[in-house]
């Protein structure tokens, strides 16, 4: 696998999404949780989505229950929560693991492409990966990095 566009994953509705459909777009991939201290970041993610989608930004959320069991619901419940509480219109995927042997392939790739501090494993919910239009340049952001703090980098990638 050379780029993010080589991956496929299932949406919260169980449909396969081929990431090759996003070639030429800037992607922001986030492992999310609906019962986390960082959950209010959904609001900022949706703001970025609305503000920059016409310019080529695609936000994709992958719910994960690996950290403090903070996303225990079904895919339908999680998707509904995001829509109802934060007006999320960006793509919410099927719940996945981001660490361990059964981590989703896309997260294995992202962690290898943009290693973490000390280890490559994801430390908590709302770790963010920003991917350039060519699918190769990947920047990783810690959970505490708010969506607003990503805006400058997003604009930079959208221009290239």
N, C-alpha and C positions, 0 to 999 in steps of 0.2 A: 504494500500500500504506500503510494507516494504522496497523496494529498487527501484532504478531508472528503473530496469528491468521490473517492473510491468506496465510501461507506453507505450502508443502508441501515435504517432503524425503524422501529414501529412507533406510530403516533399513539396518543392516548386512546384513540378509537380503534386501534389494532391494525391500521393500514400501514403498509410498508412505504417509507419515505426514502427515496434515493437522493443522496446529497449531491449527486451530479447535477440535479436540477438547480443548484445554487451556484454553478460555475459563473465566475465573474462578479459575484456578490461578496460583500464583507459579512462574515458570520460572527455572531456572538453566542457562544454555547455556554450554558450555565447549568450546574447541578443544583436543583432547587429542593425546597422542603416547605410544606405549608404550616408547620408548627414550630418554627425556628425563630430565634431572636432576629435573624436577618430577613425573615419573610417579608417585611415591609419593602424590601428592595424590589419586589415585583412591581411596585408603583413606578420606580425609577426605570426599570427595564422596559415597561410599557411606554413610558415617556420617550425613551430613546427609539423604541420601535416605531412609534407614530411620527416622530420628528424626522427620522432618517430613512425610513423604508423606501420612500420614493427615490432616494439617492443610491439605494442598493444595499442597505443594511437588512440582515435577516437575523432575528433573535430566536433562539431555540432553547427551551427549558427541558431538562431531563430530571424529573423527580427522582429522589433517592432517599431510602429509609435507613441507610447505613450509619448515620450519625445521630445517636440519641433517639432512635426510632421516631424521628420528627416528621415523617411522611407515611403514616400507617395506612392511609385510605386506599381505596381501589383507584384505578386509572380514571374512571368516570368521576369519582368523588374529588380527586385532586384537581382535575381539569375544571370541574364545576366551581370549586373553591376559588381557583385563580380568576375565573371569569367574574364570579359574583362579587368577590371582595376587592379585586384590583383591576377589573375591567380588561384583563389580559386578552389580547387578540393575537399575540404571537403564538407560534406552534409549541404546544406542550406534548412531550413525547410519553411513551410508555415508561413506567417506573423501572429504573435500572440500578445495578450496583456499579460503583465507579472504582472500587478497589477490590483486590483479591483475585483469585483464579477465575471467578465467574463475573468479573467486571465486563461491562459492555465493550466490544471491540473498539468502538469509537473513542472511549475514554482511555483504553490502553494506548491507543495511538496518540491522543492528545497529551497524555502524561509523558510519553517518551519524547514527543516533539517539543514540549515546553516543560522541562523538569521543574520540580518544586524546590523549596528550601530544605536542605539536608537530605530529604528523600523525595522521590517523584510522586509518592502517594498523595491523594487529595486528603486534606486535613479536616475539612468541614463543608457544610452546605454553602452554596453560593460562591464556589470557586468559579472563576470566569475565564474563558478562552476566547480571544479575539483573533480571527483568521482573515488574512488578506484575500483580495480578489483572485489571486492565483492559487489559493488554497495551500500555500507553503509557509508563509510567515505566520507564526503563531505566538501570541503574547499571552501570558498567564497572569491572573490577578487573584489576590487573596480574598477570602470571604468578606473581610472588613472594608475592602475597596468598594465604595458605593458606585452605582451605575453612573452618577453624575461625574465622578472622577475619571471615568473612561471616555467621556465625550471627546476630549482633545485627541486621543489616540484613534477613536472611531473616525473623526473628521479627517485626520491625516491619512488613514487607510482608504477612506472613500475617495480621496483626491488622486490616489495612485492607481 
